[in-house]
């Protein structure tokens, strides 16, 4: 698990990297495969959209994992 901001930034630079450090391997592979295809297929336009969506989903996933772990700790007291 990493801080949400780090996950989002990593995934913006390399699509799927933020998901990978959060342990979401299949989502990471999805973004690593899909984004270059959209870059090549659309001449760059959809590639940027994929970068933003990948970064946002990495941020949200990391935030949700952090939230679940925080509240799970309180349940076990």
Secondary structure as GFF3:
##gff-version 3
##sequence-region A 1 77
A	DSSP	alpha_helix	4	13	.	.	.	ID=ss1
A	DSSP	alpha_helix	17	21	.	.	.	ID=ss2
A	DSSP	alpha_helix	25	42	.	.	.	ID=ss3
A	DSSP	alpha_helix	45	75	.	.	.	ID=ss4
###
